[in-house]
Amino acid sequence: MSKGSIADVRFREMRRELGRIRRREQRKRHAHQLLNATGYLIVIIAVAVILLSL
């Protein structure tokens, strides 16, 4: 087995791990965005209800 192939395997493992981390971060970001969007929607609905009841 040559040194190059060991380096290739390590490099592939590293890239796979980075991909996992990136996907995890992306899921976290999407969850936050969804939470923010839901919060804004609730506020807009509340403001609309208050304005309509005046």
Secondary structure, DSSP 8 states (H G I E B T S, - for coil): --HHHHHHHHHHHHHHHHHHHHHHHHHHHHHHHHHHHHHHHHHHHHHHHHHHH-
